[in-house]
Amino acid sequence: MPHYRPTWTEISRSALAHNVRTFKKYIDEDCQLMAVVKADAYGHGLIDSAQTMLEAGADRLGVAIVEEAIQLRQAGFDVPILIFGFTPKDAVQEAAAYDLTLTVFTEDVLTEVVQVAERMKKQVNIHIKVDSGMHRIGLKQTEALHSLLEKNTSSYVYVEGIFTHFSDADNEDIAYTNQQFSHFLHVVEEVEKSYGPIPVKHCCNSAATIAFPHMHMDMVRVGVSLYGLYPGEHMKEMIQLQQVMSLKTMPVMIKDVLPGEPISYGRSYAPATPSIIATVPIGYGDGLPRALSNKGAVIINEKRAPIVGRVCMDQTMIDITSIEEVDERTAFTFFGDPHKGHISLQEVADQLDTIHYEITCQIGKRIPRYYI
Ligand SMILES: *Cc1c(COP(=O)(O)O)cnc(C)c1O
């Protein structure tokens, strides 16, 4: 279906490719780069983003759930795809048919994988998940990992990898990440002693990849920073990334409002002086957070103009009194490349007391992604 409404995101393929190449240079030649494309590539669009990242040199793809991996296979991608999260037993057969790599941390699922692989007479690759201190998923103790691996009675089931995930790698205080890393190294050493070598050992997300090069091991799993976002302000000097997504709209009505005339639901704002108000066709139904009411801003002709009144489901009002030369063809940018004078996603996230990850993920499917 064509998009008629003048509200869109621009996804810069060149920025995405730049970020992939920058990470490829940042890591050793024998370390693989897994591009993390879960949650519709953090809202950037799964298929187009994955394609751009692979063309730019990413080695593999990582997703959260089996449905995302199947979508990638159906689009024709044949690189290894790791599913980070839990895969229910019901999905194991289909995952195997699509040559997906499963994360395993329960005997129950491993037993199912063994049965499926034997039945299909087909190699199934798995990665074992170690909990080194996030306490989300994975097994923590060496003994638990030993007894899990004893359940692998099939020569078709190949333990290609073992990994963990850091909970605090964006913290400038590195003590907890060091502790997690040591735990992981210890457990891996013990497991390999009895089970034999596991070729792909990995633990780094974006933050750890940037801040702790000595932890890269055989592969890094980079998500948010491939989209040009820094997990922490202190990382900006360590690597030069380019912001990928910007969110834009154009006004559908521009009008004069008199002092005291309230704008939007709840009459939360009324100008003190005669004002010019533009209405733009985007709202919280598109993932523009309602918490930006009377708080957020846009950039118009390189100047900042505030959101006034409440953000509605489909529309939002902007005070453009101080901006010259605005008409129905003028772009209003909610966030974009800060090097081009736009409001950064980091600033929007700070205003909302959240992280930039959440904002791009939330941009709704009603808004088209234009790859430029
Ligand atoms: C989401 C995720 C990543 C990527 O994290 P970023 O902070 O976006 O780089 C890496 N590994 C796992 C297991 C994840 O769930």
The ligand as a MOL file (V3000), in Angstrom:
LIG
                    3D

  0  0  0     0  0            999 V3000
M  V30 BEGIN CTAB
M  V30 COUNTS 15 15 0 0 0
M  V30 BEGIN ATOM
M  V30 1 C 20.0180 -7.5820 22.3520 0
M  V30 2 C 21.1760 -8.4290 22.5740 0
M  V30 3 C 22.4480 -8.0380 22.1260 0
M  V30 4 C 22.7220 -6.6940 21.5120 0
M  V30 5 O 22.7420 -5.7060 22.5210 0
M  V30 6 P 23.1230 -4.2010 22.1870 0
M  V30 7 O 23.2260 -3.5550 23.5160 0
M  V30 8 O 21.9900 -3.6570 21.3970 0
M  V30 9 O 24.3780 -4.2310 21.4230 0
M  V30 10 C 23.4890 -8.9350 22.2800 0
M  V30 11 N 23.2880 -10.1310 22.8490 0
M  V30 12 C 22.0920 -10.5330 23.3050 0
M  V30 13 C 21.9480 -11.8680 23.9260 0
M  V30 14 C 20.9940 -9.6970 23.1970 0
M  V30 15 O 19.8080 -10.0890 23.6610 0
M  V30 END ATOM
M  V30 BEGIN BOND
M  V30 1 1 1 2
M  V30 2 1 2 3
M  V30 3 2 2 14
M  V30 4 1 3 4
M  V30 5 2 3 10
M  V30 6 1 4 5
M  V30 7 1 5 6
M  V30 8 2 6 7
M  V30 9 1 6 8
M  V30 10 1 6 9
M  V30 11 1 10 11
M  V30 12 2 11 12
M  V30 13 1 12 13
M  V30 14 1 12 14
M  V30 15 1 14 15
M  V30 END BOND
M  V30 END CTAB
M  END
